[in-house]
Amino acid sequence: MTRKERYQAVVELFKKINPDAETELAYNNPFQLLIAVILSAQCTDERINKVTPALFAHFPTPEHLAAATAEEVYPFIKSVTYPNNKARHLVGMARVLTEEFNGQVPGDVKALQKLPGVGRKTANVIASVIYNQPAMAVDTHVFRVSKRLGLVNQNAKTPRAVEDQLVKYLEKKDIATAHHWLILHGRYVCLARKPKCEVCKLSHLCRYFAKNHA
């Protein structure tokens, strides 16, 4: 099977299995999603969805959050990972957003990375989810699943290398959704320590399965 054929087969199956894949983070506008994605680093979406309603209610706009201090934000997010750093990032992000972007979340990946707490992965999530751009955010799930399936080479050692290969071989119209396909598959089926190969509908296409279940 050529790489192009593998991509086509995987995409076709995902479209049947989960045609409407989307983020599991709860949000009502771009600003809220940006907050949620910043908070979600090395933390579960489930945990983030528990803390954000009160946070969103108390700081409904970039202006409200920009006027706050990290110490005021901390109590709302103290149960997430690295709350001190994330509290500082959120306030810093809101201040840059109000001062340089008129309170509007930009759609450009480079512009997004000017915001405190926003790296390439977070910027790609915002660009793809909010603005439907062909951006591929690579987290641990995407990194693991894409390698196991054989979508990327094993010599792709960094998230950026994985991102570049996925974007190269996926059709542009599928990239934004493919991000969610790979994340959700990694979260619920292709687990890091003990993948559920016995229930995986992609096992016949998977290099990891072929290698470990020969």
PAZAPA-4460 file (N, C-alpha, C; in steps of 0.05 Angstrom, whole numbers, plus 32768, in hexadecimal, padded with zeros to 4 digits):
% residues 214
    n_x    n_y    n_z   ca_x   ca_y   ca_z    c_x    c_y    c_z   seq   type   mol
   8011   7FE8   8000   8000   8000   8000   8012   8019   8000     1      M     A
   800D   802B   7FED   801C   8044   7FED   8012   8056   8003     2      T     A
   8022   806A   8008   801A   807D   801D   8000   808B   8015     3      R     A
   7FFE   8093   7FFC   7FE6   80A0   7FF2   7FCD   808E   7FF6     4      K     A
   7FD0   8075   7FF0   7FBA   8062   7FF3   7FB3   805E   8011     5      E     A
   7FC7   805E   8022   7FC2   805B   803F   7FB2   8073   8049     6      R     A
   7FBB   808B   8041   7FAC   80A3   8049   7F8F   80A3   8040     7      Y     A
   7F8B   809B   8027   7F70   809A   801C   7F5F   8086   802B     8      Q     A
   7F6A   806F   8031   7F5B   805B   803F   7F54   8063   805C     9      A     A
   7F68   806F   806A   7F64   8078   8085   7F4F   808E   8086    10      V     A
   7F51   80A2   8074   7F3E   80B8   8074   7F21   80AE   806E    11      V     A
   7F1F   809C   805B   7F04   8091   8054   7EF8   8083   806C    12      E     A
   7F08   8074   807B   7EFD   8066   8092   7EF5   8079   80A8    13      L     A
   7F06   808D   80AD   7EFF   80A0   80C2   7EE6   80AF   80BB    14      F     A
   7EE2   80B5   80A1   7ECA   80C3   8099   7EB1   80B2   809F    15      K     A
   7EB4   8098   809D   7E9D   8086   80A3   7E99   8083   80C1    16      K     A
   7EB0   8080   80D0   7EAF   807B   80ED   7EA6   8094   80FC    17      I     A
   7EB1   80AB   80F5   7EAD   80C4   8104   7EAC   80DC   80F1    18      N     A
   7E97   80DE   80E1   7E97   80F3   80CD   7E96   8110   80D8    19      P     A
   7E8C   8113   80F0   7E89   812E   80FB   7E9C   8133   8113    20      D     A
   7EB4   8128   8111   7EC7   812B   8127   7ECC   8149   812C    21      A     A
   7ECD   814F   8146   7ED2   816B   814E   7EDF   816B   816A    22      E     A
   7EE8   8182   8173   7EF5   8184   818D   7EE1   817D   81A3    23      T     A
   7EEB   8172   81B9   7EDA   816C   81D0   7EDC   8182   81E5    24      E     A
   7EEB   8197   81DF   7EEB   81AE   81F1   7ED1   81BE   81ED    25      L     A
   7EC6   81C7   8203   7EAD   81D7   8202   7EB3   81F5   8200    26      A     A
   7EA7   8202   81EC   7EAB   821F   81E9   7E94   822B   81D9    27      Y     A
   7E91   8245   81DB   7E7C   8253   81CC   7E87   8267   81B8    28      N     A
   7EA0   826E   81BA   7EAC   8282   81A8   7ECA   827D   81A6    29      N     A
   7ED8   828A   8193   7EF4   8286   818F   7F05   828C   81A8    30      P     A
   7EFE   82A0   81B7   7F0D   82A7   81CF   7F0B   8291   81E4    31      F     A
   7EF4   8286   81E7   7EF1   8270   81FA   7F00   8257   81F1    32      Q     A
   7F00   8251   81D7   7F10   823A   81CE   7F2D   823E   81D2    33      L     A
   7F37   8257   81CE   7F53   825D   81D2   7F5B   8258   81EF    34      L     A
   7F4A   8261   8201   7F4F   825C   821E   7F50   823E   8223    35      I     A
   7F3C   8230   8219   7F3A   8213   821F   7F52   8204   8214    36      A     A
   7F5B   820B   81FC   7F72   81FD   81F0   7F8C   8202   81FF    37      V     A
   7F8F   821B   8208   7FA7   8222   8218   7FA7   8211   8232    38      I     A
   7F8F   820F   823E   7F8D   8200   8257   7F90   81E2   8253    39      L     A
   7F8A   81D8   823B   7F8A   81BC   8237   7FA5   81AF   8234    40      S     A
   7FBA   81BF   8232   7FD5   81B4   822F   7FDB   81A1   8246    41      A     A
   7FE1   8188   823F   7FE8   8174   8253   7FD2   8170   8268    42      Q     A
   7FB9   8174   825F   7FA2   8170   8271   7F8C   8165   8260    43      C     A
   7F78   8159   826C   7F62   814C   825D   7F4D   8161   8256    44      T     A
   7F40   815D   823F   7F29   816E   8238   7F13   816D   824C    45      D     A
   7F0F   8155   8258   7EFA   8152   826C   7EFF   8165   8284    46      E     A
   7F18   8166   828D   7F1E   8178   82A3   7F1A   8195   829B    47      R     A
   7F23   819C   8284   7F21   81B8   827B   7F04   81C0   8279    48      I     A
   7EF3   81AF   826F   7ED6   81B5   826D   7EC9   81B9   8288    49      N     A
   7ED5   81AE   829D   7ECA   81B2   82B7   7ED1   81CE   82C3    50      K     A
   7EE8   81D8   82BB   7EF0   81F1   82C8   7EE9   820A   82B7    51      V     A
   7EE5   8206   829D   7EE2   821E   828C   7EC7   822D   828F    52      T     A
   7EB1   821F   8296   7E98   822F   8298   7E99   8246   82AC    53      P     A
   7EA4   8241   82C3   7EA7   8257   82D7   7EBB   826C   82CE    54      A     A
   7ED1   8262   82C1   7EE5   8275   82B7   7ED9   8287   82A1    55      L     A
   7ECB   827B   828F   7EBF   828A   8279   7EAA   829E   8284    56      F     A
   7E9C   8296   8298   7E87   82A8   82A3   7E94   82C0   82B1    57      A     A
   7EAA   82BC   82BE   7EB7   82D1   82CD   7EC8   82E4   82BB    58      H     A
   7ED3   82D8   82A5   7EE3   82E8   8292   7ED8   82E3   8276    59      F     A
   7EC1   82F0   8270   7EB3   82EA   8257   7EC0   82F5   823E    60      P     A
   7ED1   8309   8241   7EDE   8315   8229   7EFC   8318   822D    61      T     A
   7F0B   831C   8218   7F27   8321   821B   7F2D   8339   822D    62      P     A
   7F1C   834D   822C   7F20   8364   823C   7F1E   835E   825A    63      E     A
   7F0A   834D   8261   7F07   8346   827D   7F20   8336   8287    64      H     A
   7F29   8324   8276   7F40   8313   827E   7F5A   8324   827F    65      L     A
   7F5C   8336   826C   7F74   8347   826B   7F77   8359   8283    66      A     A
   7F60   8360   828F   7F60   8372   82A7   7F65   8362   82C0    67      A     A
   7F66   8348   82BE   7F6A   8337   82D6   7F88   8332   82DB    68      A     A
   7F8D   8326   82F2   7FA9   831D   82F8   7FA9   82FE   82F8    69      T     A
   7FC1   82F3   82F6   7FC3   82D6   82F6   7FB8   82CB   8311    70      A     A
   7FBC   82DA   8326   7FB3   82D1   8340   7F94   82D0   8341    71      E     A
   7F87   82E1   8332   7F69   82E0   8331   7F5F   82C9   831F    72      E     A
   7F6F   82C1   830C   7F67   82AB   82FA   7F6D   8290   8306    73      V     A
   7F82   828E   8316   7F8B   8275   8321   7F75   8264   832F    74      Y     A
   7F64   8270   8340   7F50   825F   834E   7F3D   8251   833B    75      P     A
   7F39   825C   8323   7F26   824F   8310   7F33   8237   8302    76      F     A
   7F4E   8236   8301   7F5B   8221   82F2   7F6E   8211   8303    77      I     A
   7F6C   8213   831D   7F80   8206   832E   7F80   81E8   832C    78      K     A
   7F6B   81DC   8321   7F6A   81BF   831F   7F76   81B4   8304    79      S     A
   7F7F   81C6   82F3   7F8B   81BD   82D9   7FA9   81BB   82DD    80      V     A
   7FB6   81B0   82C9   7FD4   81AD   82CB   7FE1   81C9   82C8    81      T     A
   7FF6   81CD   82D7   8006   81E6   82D6   7FF4   81FF   82D8    82      Y     A
   7FE4   8201   82EC   7FD1   8218   82EE   7FDF   8233   82F0    83      P     A
   7FF5   8235   82FE   8003   824F   8301   800C   8259   82E6    84      N     A
   8019   8248   82D7   8023   8251   82BC   800B   8258   82AA    85      N     A
   7FF7   8247   82AA   7FE0   824B   8299   7FD0   8264   82A0    86      K     A
   7FCF   826B   82BA   7FC2   8283   82C2   7FD0   829C   82B6    87      A     A
   7FEB   829B   82B8   7FFB   82B1   82AC   7FF7   82B2   828E    88      R     A
   7FF7   829B   8281   7FF4   829A   8264   7FD9   82A6   825C    89      H     A
   7FC4   829F   826A   7FA9   82A8   8263   7FA7   82C7   8265    90      L     A
   7FB1   82D2   827A   7FB1   82EF   827E   7FC2   82FC   8268    91      V     A
   7FD9   82F2   8264   7FEB   82FD   824F   7FDF   82FB   8233    92      G     A
   7FD2   82E4   822E   7FC5   82E0   8214   7FAF   82F5   8210    93      M     A
   7F9F   82F9   8224   7F88   830C   8222   7F93   8329   821E    94      A     A
   7FA9   8330   822B   7FB3   834B   8228   7FBE   8350   820C    95      R     A
   7FCC   833C   8201   7FD6   833F   81E6   7FBF   833F   81D2    96      V     A
   7FAB   832F   81D8   7F94   832D   81C7   7F85   8348   81C5    97      L     A
   7F83   8356   81DC   7F75   8370   81DD   7F87   8386   81D2    98      T     A
   7FA1   8385   81D7   7FB3   839B   81CF   7FBB   8399   81B2    99      E     A
   7FBE   8381   81A7   7FC9   837E   818C   7FB4   8374   8178   100      E     A
   7F9F   8367   8181   7F8C   835B   816F   7F6F   8365   8173   101      F     A
   7F6C   837B   8181   7F52   8387   8186   7F3E   8373   8192   102      N     A
   7F48   8361   81A2   7F37   834D   81B0   7F2D   8337   819E   103      G     A
   7F37   8335   8185   7F2E   8320   8173   7F43   830A   8170   104      Q     A
   7F3B   82F1   8172   7F4E   82DB   8170   7F56   82D9   8152   105      V     A
   7F70   82DC   814C   7F78   82DA   8130   7F77   82BE   8125   106      P     A
   7F75   82BC   810A   7F74   82A2   80FE   7F8F   8299   80F2   107      G     A
   7FA2   82AB   80F2   7FBC   82A5   80E8   7FCE   8297   80FC   108      D     A
   7FDA   8281   80F5   7FE9   8271   8108   8001   8281   8114   109      V     A
   800E   8290   8103   8025   82A0   810D   801B   82B6   8120   110      K     A
   8005   82C3   811A   7FFA   82D7   812C   7FF1   82CB   8146   111      A     A
   7FE5   82B4   8145   7FDC   82A6   815E   7FF3   82A0   8170   112      L     A
   800A   829A   8165   8021   8292   8175   802E   82AA   8183   113      Q     A
   8025   82C2   817D   802E   82DA   818C   8020   82DB   81A8   114      K     A
   800B   82CC   81AB   7FFD   82CC   81C4   800A   82BB   81D9   115      L     A
   800E   82C5   81F2   801A   82B4   8207   800B   829A   820B   116      P     A
   8019   8284   820E   800D   826A   8212   8004   825C   81F9   117      G     A
   8008   8269   81E2   8000   825D   81C8   8018   8255   81B8   118      V     A
   801C   823B   81B6   8030   8230   81A5   8024   8228   818A   119      G     A
   8034   821A   817A   802A   8213   815F   8012   8200   8160   120      R     A
   8012   81ED   8173   7FFC   81DA   8176   7FE2   81E8   817C   121      K     A
   7FE3   81FA   818F   7FCA   8209   8197   7FC1   821B   8180   122      T     A
   7FD4   8228   8173   7FCE   8239   815C   7FC0   8229   8146   123      A     A
   7FCA   8211   8141   7FBE   8201   812C   7FA2   81F8   8133   124      N     A
   7F9D   81F2   814D   7F82   81EB   8155   7F6F   8202   8150   125      V     A
   7F76   821A   8157   7F65   8231   8153   7F60   8236   8136   126      I     A
   7F76   8234   8126   7F73   8239   8109   7F61   8225   80FC   127      A     A
   7F63   820C   8104   7F53   81F7   80F7   7F36   81F6   8102   128      S     A
   7F33   81F8   811C   7F18   81F6   8128   7F07   820F   8123   129      V     A
   7F12   8226   8127   7F03   823F   8124   7F02   8248   8107   130      I     A
   7F18   8247   80FA   7F19   8253   80DF   7F1B   823E   80C9   131      Y     A
   7F18   8224   80D0   7F17   820E   80BD   7F2F   820F   80A9   132      N     A
   7F46   8217   80B3   7F5D   8217   80A2   7F6A   81FB   80A2   133      Q     A
   7F79   81F4   808E   7F87   81DA   808C   7F9F   81D9   809E   134      P     A
   7F9A   81DC   80B8   7FB0   81DB   80CC   7FAE   81C1   80DC   135      A     A
   7FC5   81B5   80E1   7FC6   819B   80EF   7FD4   819E   810A   136      M     A
   7FC5   819F   811F   7FD1   81A0   813A   7FDA   8184   8142   137      A     A
   7FF3   8181   814A   7FFE   8167   8151   8002   8165   816F   138      V     A
   7FF1   8156   817D   7FF4   8151   8199   7FFF   8134   819C   139      D     A
   8000   812A   81B4   800A   810F   81B9   7FFA   80FA   81AA   140      T     A
   7FDF   80FE   81A9   7FCE   80EA   819C   7FD3   80EA   817D   141      H     A
   7FD4   8101   8171   7FD9   8103   8154   7FF4   80F7   814E   142      V     A
   8008   80FE   815E   8023   80F5   815A   8024   80D6   815B   143      F     A
   8018   80CA   816F   8018   80AD   8172   8008   809F   815D   144      R     A
   7FEF   80A7   8158   7FDE   8099   8146   7FE7   809B   8129   145      V     A
   7FF1   80B2   8121   7FFA   80B5   8105   8012   80A3   8100   146      S     A
   8023   80A0   8114   803A   808E   8110   8032   8071   8110   147      K     A
   8020   8069   8122   8017   804D   8124   8009   8045   810A   148      R     A
   7FF8   8056   80FF   7FEA   8050   80E7   7FFC   804F   80CF   149      L     A
   8013   805C   80D1   8025   805D   80BA   8020   8074   80A8   150      G     A
   8013   8089   80B2   800E   80A1   80A3   8027   80B2   80A1   151      L     A
   8038   80B0   80B5   8051   80BF   80B4   8068   80AC   80B9   152      V     A
   8080   80B4   80B1   8098   80A3   80B4   80A0   80A2   80D1   153      N     A
   80AD   808D   80D9   80B7   808A   80F4   80CD   809D   80FA   154      Q     A
   80DA   80A8   80E5   80EF   80BB   80EA   80E5   80D8   80EF   155      N     A
   80CA   80DB   80EF   80BF   80F5   80F6   80BF   80F7   8115   156      A     A
   80D3   8104   811F   80D9   8104   813C   80CC   811B   814B   157      K     A
   80C2   812F   813D   80B6   8146   814B   8099   814B   8142   158      T     A
   808A   8159   8152   806E   815F   814A   806D   816E   812F   159      P     A
   8080   8180   812A   8080   818F   8111   8086   817D   80FA   160      R     A
   8097   8169   80FD   809D   8156   80E7   8084   8146   80E1   161      A     A
   8075   813D   80F5   805D   812E   80F2   8048   8140   80E4   162      V     A
   8046   8159   80ED   8033   816C   80E2   8038   8170   80C4   163      E     A
   8051   8174   80BD   8058   8179   80A1   8051   8161   808F   164      D     A
   8055   8149   8099   804E   8131   8088   8030   812E   8085   165      Q     A
   8021   8132   809B   8004   8130   809A   7FF8   8145   8087   166      L     A
   8002   815D   8089   7FF7   8173   8078   7FFE   816E   805B   167      V     A
   8015   8162   8056   801E   815C   803B   800C   8147   802D   168      K     A
   8004   8133   803C   7FF6   811C   802F   7FD7   811D   8032   169      Y     A
   7FCD   812C   8046   7FB0   812E   8048   7FA6   8143   8035   170      L     A
   7F8E   813F   802B   7F81   8154   801B   7F7A   816B   802D   171      E     A
   7F7D   8183   8022   7F78   819B   8032   7F5D   819B   8040   172      K     A
   7F49   8192   8032   7F2E   8192   803D   7F2A   817F   8054   173      K     A
   7F3D   816C   8057   7F3A   8158   806D   7F4C   815E   8085   174      D     A
   7F5E   8171   8083   7F73   8175   8098   7F66   817D   80B2   175      I     A
   7F54   8190   80B3   7F49   819A   80CC   7F3A   8183   80DB   176      A     A
   7F2B   8173   80CC   7F1C   815D   80D8   7F2F   8146   80E0   177      T     A
   7F44   8142   80CF   7F57   812C   80D5   7F64   8130   80F0   178      A     A
   7F69   8149   80F7   7F74   814F   8112   7F63   8142   8128   179      H     A
   7F49   8145   8125   7F37   813A   813A   7F35   811C   8137   180      H     A
   7F35   8111   811F   7F34   80F4   811C   7F4B   80E7   812B   181      W     A
   7F63   80F2   8127   7F7B   80E6   8133   7F7B   80E9   8151   182      L     A
   7F73   8100   815B   7F72   8105   8178   7F5E   80F2   8185   183      I     A
   7F46   80F1   817A   7F31   80E0   8186   7F38   80C3   8185   184      L     A
   7F44   80BB   816F   7F4C   809F   816C   7F61   8098   8181   185      H     A
   7F74   80AA   8185   7F89   80A6   8199   7F7E   80A7   81B6   186      G     A
   7F6A   80B7   81BA   7F5E   80BA   81D5   7F4D   80A2   81DD   187      R     A
   7F3F   8096   81CA   7F2C   8081   81D1   7F33   8065   81C7   188      Y     A
   7F43   8063   81B2   7F49   8048   81A7   7F67   8042   81A7   189      V     A
   7F76   8053   819A   7F93   804E   8197   7FA2   805A   81AF   190      C     A
   7F9D   804E   81C6   7FA8   8058   81DF   7FC7   8054   81E0   191      L     A
   7FD4   8065   81EF   7FF1   8065   81EF   7FFC   804A   81F9   192      A     A
   7FF3   8041   8210   7FFF   8029   821D   7FF3   800F   8213   193      R     A
   7FD9   8010   820F   7FCB   7FF7   8207   7FB6   7FFD   81F2   194      K     A
   7FBE   8000   81D9   7FAA   8006   81C4   7F95   7FF0   81C1   195      P     A
   7F7D   7FF9   81BC   7F66   7FE6   81B9   7F64   7FDB   819C   196      K     A
   7F79   7FCD   8194   7F7B   7FC3   8179   7F63   7FB1   8172   197      C     A
   7F59   7FA3   8186   7F44   7F8F   8181   7F2A   7F9C   8179   198      E     A
   7F26   7FB6   817F   7F0D   7FC4   8177   7F12   7FD9   8162   199      V     A
   7F2B   7FDD   815B   7F33   7FF2   8148   7F2A   7FEB   812B   200      C     A
   7F1C   7FFD   811E   7F12   7FF8   8103   7F27   7FFF   80EE   201      K     A
   7F3F   8008   80F7   7F54   800E   80E4   7F6B   7FFB   80E6   202      L     A
   7F68   7FE6   80F6   7F7E   7FD3   80FB   7F8A   7FC7   80E1   203      S     A
   7F78   7FC2   80CD   7F82   7FB6   80B5   7F93   7FC9   80A4   204      H     A
   7F93   7FE3   80AC   7FA3   7FF7   809E   7FBC   7FFF   80AE   205      L     A
   7FBE   7FF4   80C6   7FD1   7FFF   80DA   7FEB   7FEF   80DA   206      C     A
   8001   7FFE   80D8   801B   7FF1   80D8   8022   7FE7   80F4   207      R     A
   8019   7FF4   8108   801E   7FEB   8124   8011   7FD1   8128   208      Y     A
   7FF8   7FCE   811F   7FE9   7FB5   8122   7FF7   7F9F   8113   209      F     A
   7FFF   7FA4   80FA   800C   7F90   80EA   8026   7F86   80F6   210      A     A
   8034   7F98   8103   804E   7F91   810F   804A   7F82   8129   211      K     A
   8036   7F88   8139   8032   7F7D   8153   801E   7F66   8155   212      N     A
   8010   7F61   813F   7FFC   7F4C   813F   7FFF   7F39   8127   213      H     A
   8018   7F36   811F   801E   7F25   8108   8019   7F08   810F   214      A     A
***
